[in-house]
Amino acid sequence: MEKTKEVVIVGAVRTPFSKFGGMLRDLHSIDIAGFAIKECLKRSGLKGEDLDELYYGMCIQSEAALESNVNARQALLRAGLPSSLVSLTVDRACCSSMSAVQLGFRSILLDEAKTCMAVGAENMSNAPLLINGLRWGRGLLPPILKDHLNPITYTGFNFLAKDAGDVAIRYGVSREMQDEWALRSQRRYQEALKEGKFSDEMMTIELPGKKGLVTFDRDEFPKPDTTIEALSRLKTVYGSPTVTPGNAPGLDAGAAAVILMARSEAERRGLKPLASLLTVQSIAVQPDGIAEAPAPAIRKALAKCGLSLEDVDLIEINEAFAAMPLVATKILAGGDGARWKELQEKTNVNGGAIAVGHPVGASGARILMTMAYELRRRGGGMGVAAICGGLAQGDAAVIRVD
């Protein structure tokens, strides 16, 4: 692709991620998304009128339904964007905001738009309990209540934690390895936090409290006192042979927003891109292979760009469970132990979702911006970010920072 025809990222921001029952507990995800939408425009120096399209990813549709539907449309209107702005809500499970990036990318490449915003938002604390069948009555039968807190399973399929653990064992990735990765994620996050690395991507939110406004400016989920001994004592969950609450992320809340623009438009506006977005590719594999999914997604994305893993300086693989980065990098290493270790050292260098948190609809955009900002701090380079989604889907994006 000619450089002048590239798609570039000119803005990227996220809210702090709230733990389950934390600071963002009582907000609908539409309103959390509004924080990121407005801040992303502000930091990029753009206005709502400058956007041609907005794509909005989320996963937990029961929480969306608390405010009816067309959440993208509602979020942009609540954020004060023009009523003429075209929008689309996307559900591709955890891949949703990466898919939103993909849709904006394609629209710009097709010259259907010059500037697009991709948003992802979720509030897992706000997910409702569901009762169905009462509209027509159940007679003397008791109501059936479904907890839709988190799509940890799908009707007729295994729990996601069980599938991830089973795949990990099949690839020789033990519980101990996953606990060690979880500890690494927590420690690297704390190191990055001390160095101020998250200030580029994270915004501050003012929330109403009992005694006035409360400042929310840090992720709530990280556990700085984590030890390998504490992790090893945790019991596995949902029938998984390896997954525990310690080597998995939480049930979190947060939002992320990315602004994409044709490079020619960025040059016309005098904007300096954060990164060039070279491609976003999607895959799907057998439904129990969720831990494998980032690997073929990465391979497909790199092949589309004519690149190899040797060309890549940084890798981000979403830590839906610790199994994901470990299994995916082992697959990519092709059975070469030394290469596997090299790939791990390039992966999630500032920690991942096990520490940061995983508000599922927002994580795809989050890993993309985390990687872009880290490449910029390093003076540039190539990166690939991948995320898996429910029933073994996967998305991957390749970026270049000059």
VOPAGU-2260 file (C-alpha; in pm, 1 decimal, decimal comma):
REM VOPAGU-2260
SITE   aa  ch    i         X         Y         Z
SITE  MET   A    0       0,0       0,0       0,0
SITE  GLU   A    1     125,7     347,0     -85,3
SITE  LYS   A    2     200,9     541,0     229,4
SITE  THR   A    3     -22,9     829,3     125,3
SITE  LYS   A    4    -318,4     587,4     107,1
SITE  GLU   A    5    -261,8     442,2     453,2
SITE  VAL   A    6    -507,2     451,3     740,0
SITE  VAL   A    7    -361,2     609,9    1051,8
SITE  ILE   A    8    -457,0     635,1    1417,5
SITE  VAL   A    9    -479,0     999,7    1526,8
SITE  GLY   A   10    -640,2     952,2    1867,0
SITE  ALA   A   11    -665,0     675,4    2126,7
SITE  VAL   A   12    -785,2     691,5    2484,8
SITE  ARG   A   13    -953,5     475,4    2745,7
SITE  THR   A   14   -1119,3     522,4    3079,2
SITE  PRO   A   15    -966,7     367,1    3388,1
SITE  PHE   A   16   -1105,5      14,7    3418,7
SITE  SER   A   17   -1330,4     -46,9    3718,5
SITE  LYS   A   18   -1337,7    -374,9    3910,2
SITE  PHE   A   19   -1659,5    -568,6    3968,6
SITE  GLY   A   20   -1877,9    -356,5    4195,7
SITE  GLY   A   21   -1626,4     -72,0    4175,1
SITE  MET   A   22   -1628,9     296,2    4082,3
SITE  LEU   A   23   -1826,2     256,0    3758,6
SITE  ARG   A   24   -2076,0       6,8    3900,0
SITE  ASP   A   25   -2389,2     218,3    3865,4
SITE  LEU   A   26   -2326,6     361,5    3517,6
SITE  HIS   A   27   -2463,4     216,4    3197,6
SITE  SER   A   28   -2191,4     126,9    2946,6
SITE  ILE   A   29   -2337,9     387,2    2707,3
SITE  ASP   A   30   -2244,9     661,2    2952,7
SITE  ILE   A   31   -1899,3     515,3    3017,4
SITE  ALA   A   32   -1846,1     513,3    2640,7
SITE  GLY   A   33   -1942,5     880,8    2633,4
SITE  PHE   A   34   -1645,3     967,9    2856,1
SITE  ALA   A   35   -1403,0     804,1    2611,7
SITE  ILE   A   36   -1572,1     948,6    2302,4
SITE  LYS   A   37   -1549,2    1306,4    2426,4
SITE  GLU   A   38   -1194,9    1274,5    2559,6
SITE  CYS   A   39   -1065,1    1110,4    2241,5
SITE  LEU   A   40   -1201,2    1397,7    2032,7
SITE  LYS   A   41   -1059,8    1653,7    2276,0
SITE  ARG   A   42    -709,1    1506,8    2276,1
SITE  SER   A   43    -700,0    1477,6    1898,0
SITE  GLY   A   44    -821,6    1834,5    1847,6
SITE  LEU   A   45   -1123,2    1718,7    1649,1
SITE  LYS   A   46   -1495,0    1782,2    1681,4
SITE  GLY   A   47   -1789,4    1550,6    1637,9
SITE  GLU   A   48   -1860,6    1719,3    1305,0
SITE  ASP   A   49   -1524,2    1588,8    1178,2
SITE  LEU   A   50   -1631,0    1224,0    1208,2
SITE  ASP   A   51   -1793,9    1044,9     916,1
SITE  GLU   A   52   -1883,0     717,0    1090,6
SITE  LEU   A   53   -1878,6     566,0    1438,5
SITE  TYR   A   54   -1853,4     193,6    1512,1
SITE  TYR   A   55   -1931,1      71,8    1862,4
SITE  GLY   A   56   -1839,2    -269,0    2004,3
SITE  MET   A   57   -1993,2    -437,4    2306,2
SITE  CYS   A   58   -2065,0    -789,4    2419,7
SITE  ILE   A   59   -2320,1    -823,7    2698,1
SITE  GLN   A   60   -2644,3    -754,2    2518,7
SITE  SER   A   61   -2860,6    -786,8    2829,6
SITE  GLU   A   62   -2684,6    -483,0    2977,5
SITE  ALA   A   63   -2729,6    -303,2    2646,8
SITE  ALA   A   64   -3101,7    -381,9    2660,8
SITE  LEU   A   65   -3141,9    -188,4    2985,6
SITE  GLU   A   66   -3133,5     118,2    2760,0
SITE  SER   A   67   -3312,9     -53,6    2472,0
SITE  ASN   A   68   -3097,5     -99,6    2159,8
SITE  VAL   A   69   -2887,1      96,1    1901,7
SITE  ASN   A   70   -2631,6     164,5    2172,8
SITE  ALA   A   71   -2387,7     326,7    1933,2
SITE  ARG   A   72   -2651,5     578,4    1834,6
SITE  GLN   A   73   -2746,6     647,2    2194,1
SITE  ALA   A   74   -2386,2     682,7    2308,4
SITE  LEU   A   75   -2293,0     935,2    2039,6
SITE  LEU   A   76   -2603,3    1144,4    2103,7
SITE  ARG   A   77   -2547,0    1145,6    2479,2
SITE  ALA   A   78   -2187,3    1249,0    2413,2
SITE  GLY   A   79   -2310,4    1550,5    2217,2
SITE  LEU   A   80   -2205,2    1433,7    1871,4
SITE  PRO   A   81   -2406,3    1543,5    1566,5
SITE  SER   A   82   -2735,3    1365,9    1500,9
SITE  SER   A   83   -2625,1    1325,5    1137,8
SITE  LEU   A   84   -2336,8    1092,2    1235,8
SITE  VAL   A   85   -2380,5     738,5    1100,1
SITE  SER   A   86   -2317,1     460,4    1353,7
SITE  LEU   A   87   -2328,1      84,3    1398,1
SITE  THR   A   88   -2330,3    -137,4    1709,6
SITE  VAL   A   89   -2117,8    -453,7    1683,0
SITE  ASP   A   90   -2122,0    -772,9    1891,2
SITE  ARG   A   91   -1831,1   -1006,1    1819,2
SITE  ALA   A   92   -1782,2   -1101,3    2183,3
SITE  CYS   A   93   -1443,0    -988,3    2318,8
SITE  CYS   A   94   -1332,1    -900,9    1964,7
SITE  SER   A   95   -1604,5    -636,6    1936,1
SITE  SER   A   96   -1399,8    -315,3    1957,4
SITE  MET   A   97   -1122,8    -462,2    1740,2
SITE  SER   A   98   -1394,1    -539,9    1486,4
SITE  ALA   A   99   -1514,2    -180,0    1520,9
SITE  VAL   A  100   -1160,8     -71,1    1429,4
SITE  GLN   A  101   -1171,6    -310,0    1133,8
SITE  LEU   A  102   -1496,8    -164,1    1003,3
SITE  GLY   A  103   -1362,7     190,7    1021,4
SITE  PHE   A  104   -1039,7      78,9     854,1
SITE  ARG   A  105   -1228,8     -79,2     565,0
SITE  SER   A  106   -1455,8     219,7     519,6
SITE  ILE   A  107   -1158,9     454,7     488,2
SITE  LEU   A  108    -975,6     221,7     247,5
SITE  LEU   A  109   -1287,7     209,0      30,4
SITE  ASP   A  110   -1300,5     590,6      34,7
SITE  GLU   A  111   -1644,7     578,6     192,6
SITE  ALA   A  112   -1516,2     784,5     485,5
SITE  LYS   A  113   -1212,4     989,8     576,4
SITE  THR   A  114   -1244,6     983,8     955,3
SITE  CYS   A  115   -1399,7     711,9    1172,9
SITE  MET   A  116   -1420,2     647,0    1544,1
SITE  ALA   A  117   -1410,6     295,9    1688,4
SITE  VAL   A  118   -1545,1     259,5    2041,1
SITE  GLY   A  119   -1573,5     -30,6    2283,2
SITE  ALA   A  120   -1756,0     -29,8    2616,4
SITE  GLU   A  121   -1878,7    -271,1    2880,4
SITE  ASN   A  122   -2006,3    -265,3    3236,1
SITE  MET   A  123   -2020,7    -618,0    3369,1
SITE  SER   A  124   -2131,1    -492,6    3712,2
SITE  ASN   A  125   -2446,8    -359,0    3546,8
SITE  ALA   A  126   -2550,5    -683,2    3374,8
SITE  PRO   A  127   -2904,8    -779,4    3479,7
SITE  LEU   A  128   -3064,3   -1104,3    3585,4
SITE  LEU   A  129   -3307,3   -1227,1    3320,1
SITE  ILE   A  130   -3653,1   -1378,7    3350,1
SITE  ASN   A  131   -3816,2   -1507,9    3032,4
SITE  GLY   A  132   -4151,6   -1673,2    2969,1
SITE  LEU   A  133   -4358,3   -1455,6    3201,2
SITE  ARG   A  134   -4520,5   -1256,1    2924,4
SITE  TRP   A  135   -4760,4   -1541,8    2850,2
SITE  GLY   A  136   -4761,1   -1679,2    3204,5
SITE  ARG   A  137   -4617,3   -1997,1    3357,2
SITE  GLY   A  138   -4915,0   -2108,1    3561,1
SITE  LEU   A  139   -4794,8   -2280,1    3878,4
SITE  LEU   A  140   -4441,1   -2327,0    3745,3
SITE  PRO   A  141   -4173,1   -2116,2    3918,3
SITE  PRO   A  142   -4002,3   -1842,3    3717,8
SITE  ILE   A  143   -3663,9   -1927,2    3570,1
SITE  LEU   A  144   -3394,6   -1671,9    3649,1
SITE  LYS   A  145   -3081,9   -1654,6    3434,2
SITE  ASP   A  146   -2769,5   -1476,0    3550,6
SITE  HIS   A  147   -2633,0   -1301,0    3243,4
SITE  LEU   A  148   -2343,5   -1142,3    3428,6
SITE  ASN   A  149   -2082,8   -1279,1    3191,3
SITE  PRO   A  150   -2109,4   -1503,5    2883,4
SITE  ILE   A  151   -1879,1   -1764,1    3039,4
SITE  THR   A  152   -2073,3   -2032,1    2858,8
SITE  TYR   A  153   -2306,6   -2063,1    2561,8
SITE  THR   A  154   -2602,3   -2300,3    2542,1
SITE  GLY   A  155   -2481,4   -2640,1    2429,7
SITE  PHE   A  156   -2111,1   -2559,4    2475,4
SITE  ASN   A  157   -1852,5   -2581,1    2753,4
SITE  PHE   A  158   -1761,4   -2307,3    2994,9
SITE  LEU   A  159   -1493,4   -2089,3    2830,9
SITE  ALA   A  160   -1259,1   -2146,6    3125,5
SITE  LYS   A  161   -1284,6   -2522,8    3074,6
SITE  ASP   A  162   -1212,0   -2495,2    2702,6
SITE  ALA   A  163    -913,7   -2268,0    2767,2
SITE  GLY   A  164    -773,0   -2502,3    3029,4
SITE  ASP   A  165    -825,8   -2812,2    2817,8
SITE  VAL   A  166    -649,1   -2653,0    2520,4
SITE  ALA   A  167    -364,5   -2537,4    2744,9
SITE  ILE   A  168    -306,7   -2889,9    2874,7
SITE  ARG   A  169    -316,5   -3023,9    2519,3
SITE  TYR   A  170     -31,7   -2787,4    2428,9
SITE  GLY   A  171     169,6   -2865,8    2740,8
SITE  VAL   A  172      94,2   -2534,0    2911,6
SITE  SER   A  173      54,7   -2623,8    3277,7
SITE  ARG   A  174    -136,6   -2457,6    3560,6
SITE  GLU   A  175     200,3   -2353,1    3706,5
SITE  MET   A  176     299,3   -2179,6    3381,6
SITE  GLN   A  177     -29,3   -1992,6    3379,8
SITE  ASP   A  178      15,4   -1879,3    3740,4
SITE  GLU   A  179     366,2   -1759,9    3657,2
SITE  TRP   A  180     230,0   -1563,9    3361,6
SITE  ALA   A  181     -36,7   -1409,3    3583,8
SITE  LEU   A  182     231,1   -1297,8    3831,2
SITE  ARG   A  183     434,6   -1156,4    3542,0
SITE  SER   A  184     131,6    -961,9    3420,6
SITE  GLN   A  185      71,4    -809,0    3763,3
SITE  ARG   A  186     438,2    -718,3    3814,1
SITE  ARG   A  187     487,9    -570,7    3468,5
SITE  TYR   A  188     174,2    -363,2    3506,5
SITE  GLN   A  189     305,5    -221,6    3834,5
SITE  GLU   A  190     642,9    -141,3    3677,0
SITE  ALA   A  191     472,5      36,7    3387,6
SITE  LEU   A  192     245,9     224,8    3626,3
SITE  LYS   A  193     542,2     352,4    3828,1
SITE  GLU   A  194     704,8     472,3    3505,8
SITE  GLY   A  195     388,6     664,0    3411,9
SITE  LYS   A  196     334,2     461,3    3096,3
SITE  PHE   A  197     -45,4     456,1    3117,1
SITE  SER   A  198     -82,1     833,5    3128,2
SITE  ASP   A  199     -82,1     846,4    2746,7
SITE  GLU   A  200    -380,1     618,2    2707,4
SITE  MET   A  201    -579,2     676,6    3026,0
SITE  MET   A  202    -812,2     964,8    3104,1
SITE  THR   A  203    -948,3    1093,0    3434,6
SITE  ILE   A  204   -1319,0    1080,7    3518,7
SITE  GLU   A  205   -1505,9    1288,9    3772,7
SITE  LEU   A  206   -1787,3    1088,9    3933,2
SITE  PRO   A  207   -2053,3    1199,0    4181,3
SITE  GLY   A  208   -1988,9    1078,2    4535,8
SITE  LYS   A  209   -2154,6    1114,8    4874,9
SITE  LYS   A  210   -1948,9    1425,6    4951,5
SITE  GLY   A  211   -1914,2    1574,4    4603,8
SITE  LEU   A  212   -1715,5    1476,0    4297,1
SITE  VAL   A  213   -1473,4    1184,0    4318,1
SITE  THR   A  214   -1172,8    1152,2    4087,7
SITE  PHE   A  215   -1130,8     818,1    3913,8
SITE  ASP   A  216    -788,5     805,3    3747,9
SITE  ARG   A  217    -645,8     454,3    3800,8
SITE  ASP   A  218    -742,4      99,6    3711,2
SITE  GLU   A  219    -904,1     -69,5    4009,9
SITE  PHE   A  220    -840,9    -435,7    3929,2
SITE  PRO   A  221    -458,7    -471,2    3957,1
SITE  LYS   A  222    -328,8    -666,1    4258,0
SITE  PRO   A  223      21,4    -537,9    4342,0
SITE  ASP   A  224      68,0    -779,6    4633,7
SITE  THR   A  225      21,4   -1093,3    4422,3
SITE  THR   A  226     260,8   -1380,1    4497,3
SITE  ILE   A  227     311,6   -1714,7    4328,3
SITE  GLU   A  228     229,7   -1885,6    4658,3
SITE  ALA   A  229    -108,0   -1712,8    4678,9
SITE  LEU   A  230    -184,9   -1792,7    4315,2
SITE  SER   A  231     -96,3   -2160,0    4360,7
SITE  ARG   A  232    -345,3   -2195,3    4648,4
SITE  LEU   A  233    -645,7   -2083,8    4442,2
SITE  LYS   A  234    -892,7   -2346,8    4326,6
SITE  THR   A  235    -976,7   -2391,3    3959,1
SITE  VAL   A  236   -1318,2   -2275,8    3837,1
SITE  TYR   A  237   -1598,8   -2398,7    3606,4
SITE  GLY   A  238   -1448,3   -2744,7    3566,4
SITE  SER   A  239   -1127,5   -2609,6    3414,3
SITE  PRO   A  240    -808,6   -2805,5    3481,2
SITE  THR   A  241    -599,6   -2487,2    3502,2
SITE  VAL   A  242    -801,0   -2162,5    3515,6
SITE  THR   A  243    -839,7   -1989,2    3852,7
SITE  PRO   A  244    -953,0   -1640,8    3957,3
SITE  GLY   A  245    -583,0   -1552,3    3980,7
SITE  ASN   A  246    -478,2   -1638,2    3625,4
SITE  ALA   A  247    -789,3   -1482,7    3470,7
SITE  PRO   A  248    -912,4   -1122,1    3454,5
SITE  GLY   A  249   -1209,6    -984,6    3645,3
SITE  LEU   A  250   -1563,5    -885,1    3555,9
SITE  ASP   A  251   -1480,4    -527,6    3472,3
SITE  ALA   A  252   -1618,2    -198,8    3341,3
SITE  GLY   A  253   -1463,6      56,7    3109,4
SITE  ALA   A  254   -1450,1     206,5    2761,9
SITE  ALA   A  255   -1194,0     277,7    2491,5
SITE  ALA   A  256   -1203,4     492,3    2177,9
SITE  VAL   A  257    -979,0     514,2    1871,9
SITE  ILE   A  258    -995,3     767,2    1587,0
SITE  LEU   A  259    -890,8     645,2    1242,0
SITE  MET   A  260    -818,5     874,1     950,4
SITE  ALA   A  261    -692,4     855,9     594,8
SITE  ARG   A  262    -328,3     964,0     600,9
SITE  SER   A  263    -398,8    1223,4     333,1
SITE  GLU   A  264    -667,7    1373,5     556,6
SITE  ALA   A  265    -433,2    1374,7     858,0
SITE  GLU   A  266    -171,0    1555,7     651,6
SITE  ARG   A  267    -428,8    1806,8     531,3
SITE  ARG   A  268    -525,5    1876,8     892,0
SITE  GLY   A  269    -166,5    1890,3    1012,6
SITE  LEU   A  270    -217,5    1598,3    1253,3
SITE  LYS   A  271      71,7    1375,1    1356,4
SITE  PRO   A  272     -42,2    1009,7    1356,4
SITE  LEU   A  273      16,3     787,4    1656,1
SITE  ALA   A  274      51,2     486,8    1426,3
SITE  SER   A  275     -24,7     352,7    1080,5
SITE  LEU   A  276    -285,7      77,2    1080,6
SITE  LEU   A  277    -173,0    -172,3     817,2
SITE  THR   A  278    -449,6    -431,4     848,2
SITE  VAL   A  279    -712,3    -587,8    1073,4
SITE  GLN   A  280    -795,2    -951,6    1004,0
SITE  SER   A  281   -1050,5   -1194,1    1147,9
SITE  ILE   A  282   -1059,2   -1572,6    1188,0
SITE  ALA   A  283   -1271,8   -1837,3    1353,1
SITE  VAL   A  284   -1176,0   -2191,0    1459,9
SITE  GLN   A  285   -1352,1   -2488,8    1621,7
SITE  PRO   A  286   -1569,3   -2355,6    1907,6
SITE  ASP   A  287   -1364,5   -2511,5    2189,1
SITE  GLY   A  288   -1035,2   -2372,3    2055,2
SITE  ILE   A  289   -1059,9   -2024,1    2206,0
SITE  ALA   A  290    -706,7   -2031,6    2350,1
SITE  GLU   A  291    -564,9   -2109,9    2007,1
SITE  ALA   A  292    -749,8   -1833,8    1819,9
SITE  PRO   A  293    -496,7   -1546,8    1856,8
SITE  ALA   A  294    -228,3   -1749,2    1675,4
SITE  PRO   A  295    -404,8   -1795,0    1337,5
SITE  ALA   A  296    -533,2   -1437,9    1360,5
SITE  ILE   A  297    -176,3   -1310,7    1398,2
SITE  ARG   A  298     -53,4   -1529,8    1113,1
SITE  LYS   A  299    -329,1   -1407,7     882,4
SITE  ALA   A  300    -268,7   -1040,8     965,9
SITE  LEU   A  301     108,0   -1062,1     918,9
SITE  ALA   A  302      68,2   -1254,1     592,1
SITE  LYS   A  303    -166,8    -984,6     463,1
SITE  CYS   A  304     112,3    -730,6     518,2
SITE  GLY   A  305     388,9    -953,0     382,0
SITE  LEU   A  306     551,0    -962,8     726,6
SITE  SER   A  307     684,2   -1234,0     955,4
SITE  LEU   A  308     715,3   -1257,1    1332,2
SITE  GLU   A  309    1080,1   -1158,9    1295,9
SITE  ASP   A  310     962,8    -819,4    1166,4
SITE  VAL   A  311     755,4    -756,3    1479,2
SITE  ASP   A  312     891,0    -564,0    1776,5
SITE  LEU   A  313     592,5    -601,5    2011,1
SITE  ILE   A  314     299,1    -838,9    2047,0
SITE  GLU   A  315     -19,7    -785,8    2245,8
SITE  ILE   A  316    -241,7   -1087,4    2312,0
SITE  ASN   A  317    -543,1   -1025,4    2530,4
SITE  GLU   A  318    -527,9   -1216,3    2855,7
SITE  ALA   A  319    -882,4   -1351,0    2857,4
SITE  PHE   A  320    -700,8   -1617,7    3055,6
SITE  ALA   A  321    -325,5   -1664,8    3098,8
SITE  ALA   A  322    -366,5   -1964,3    2868,4
SITE  MET   A  323    -422,0   -1737,8    2566,7
SITE  PRO   A  324     -80,1   -1567,3    2532,9
SITE  LEU   A  325     100,6   -1886,1    2637,7
SITE  VAL   A  326     -79,2   -2120,3    2397,3
SITE  ALA   A  327     -79,4   -1869,4    2110,4
SITE  THR   A  328     291,2   -1789,6    2134,4
SITE  LYS   A  329     372,9   -2160,7    2159,4
SITE  ILE   A  330     177,5   -2227,1    1840,4
SITE  LEU   A  331     350,6   -1937,2    1668,2
SITE  ALA   A  332     689,0   -2069,2    1782,3
SITE  GLY   A  333     622,4   -2394,9    1598,2
SITE  GLY   A  334     754,5   -2615,2    1876,3
SITE  ASP   A  335    1084,5   -2429,3    1910,3
SITE  GLY   A  336    1136,2   -2372,0    2282,9
SITE  ALA   A  337    1389,4   -2092,2    2244,7
SITE  ARG   A  338    1168,6   -1911,1    1995,7
SITE  TRP   A  339     870,9   -1952,8    2229,5
SITE  LYS   A  340    1060,7   -1770,0    2504,1
SITE  GLU   A  341    1161,6   -1494,0    2261,1
SITE  LEU   A  342     799,4   -1442,9    2157,6
SITE  GLN   A  343     687,7   -1432,9    2520,8
SITE  GLU   A  344     939,9   -1157,1    2592,9
SITE  LYS   A  345     784,1    -946,1    2315,6
SITE  THR   A  346     431,8   -1008,5    2442,1
SITE  ASN   A  347     232,3    -788,0    2684,6
SITE  VAL   A  348     545,0    -609,4    2802,0
SITE  ASN   A  349     343,1    -381,6    3031,8
SITE  GLY   A  350     117,6    -654,4    3165,3
SITE  GLY   A  351    -222,5    -746,9    3033,3
SITE  ALA   A  352    -586,5    -796,1    3119,5
SITE  ILE   A  353    -507,2   -1016,3    3420,5
SITE  ALA   A  354    -382,5    -694,4    3580,7
SITE  VAL   A  355    -550,0    -417,5    3379,8
SITE  GLY   A  356    -894,1    -575,6    3369,7
SITE  HIS   A  357   -1108,3    -701,0    3082,2
SITE  PRO   A  358   -1429,6    -505,9    3014,8
SITE  VAL   A  359   -1492,1    -736,7    2724,3
SITE  GLY   A  360   -1627,6    -494,9    2464,2
SITE  ALA   A  361   -1343,4    -248,0    2521,4
SITE  SER   A  362   -1039,1    -477,0    2531,8
SITE  GLY   A  363    -966,6    -501,3    2159,2
SITE  ALA   A  364    -922,1    -125,5    2128,6
SITE  ARG   A  365    -733,4    -120,3    2460,1
SITE  ILE   A  366    -461,4    -363,3    2355,1
SITE  LEU   A  367    -420,6    -177,4    2024,8
SITE  MET   A  368    -357,7     159,6    2191,0
SITE  THR   A  369    -137,8      12,5    2465,4
SITE  MET   A  370      88,5    -132,2    2196,6
SITE  ALA   A  371      90,0     185,1    1986,4
SITE  TYR   A  372     189,4     407,2    2278,8
SITE  GLU   A  373     464,1     166,0    2385,7
SITE  LEU   A  374     608,7     156,4    2033,1
SITE  ARG   A  375     610,3     535,7    2028,5
SITE  ARG   A  376     800,1     545,3    2358,2
SITE  ARG   A  377    1056,1     309,4    2204,0
SITE  GLY   A  378    1105,9     533,0    1903,4
SITE  GLY   A  379     892,2     331,9    1661,5
SITE  GLY   A  380     858,2     -18,0    1523,8
SITE  MET   A  381     609,1    -283,4    1418,7
SITE  GLY   A  382     344,9    -444,1    1638,1
SITE  VAL   A  383      65,9    -698,2    1616,1
SITE  ALA   A  384    -226,3    -712,3    1860,4
SITE  ALA   A  385    -464,4   -1008,3    1882,1
SITE  ILE   A  386    -773,9   -1095,2    2079,8
SITE  CYS   A  387    -996,5   -1401,8    2100,1
SITE  GLY   A  388   -1372,6   -1397,9    2139,1
SITE  GLY   A  389   -1653,8   -1629,9    2248,4
SITE  LEU   A  390   -1680,7   -1965,3    2069,0
SITE  ALA   A  391   -1327,9   -1924,2    1931,9
SITE  GLN   A  392   -1322,1   -1619,8    1709,4
SITE  GLY   A  393   -1013,7   -1404,4    1672,1
SITE  ASP   A  394    -907,0   -1062,1    1542,0
SITE  ALA   A  395    -557,6    -924,2    1489,2
SITE  ALA   A  396    -427,6    -581,2    1386,8
SITE  VAL   A  397     -85,4    -483,0    1258,6
SITE  ILE   A  398      49,8    -132,8    1315,3
SITE  ARG   A  399     366,2      59,2    1235,5
SITE  VAL   A  400     490,6     351,0    1441,0
SITE  ASP   A  401     735,9     574,9    1254,9
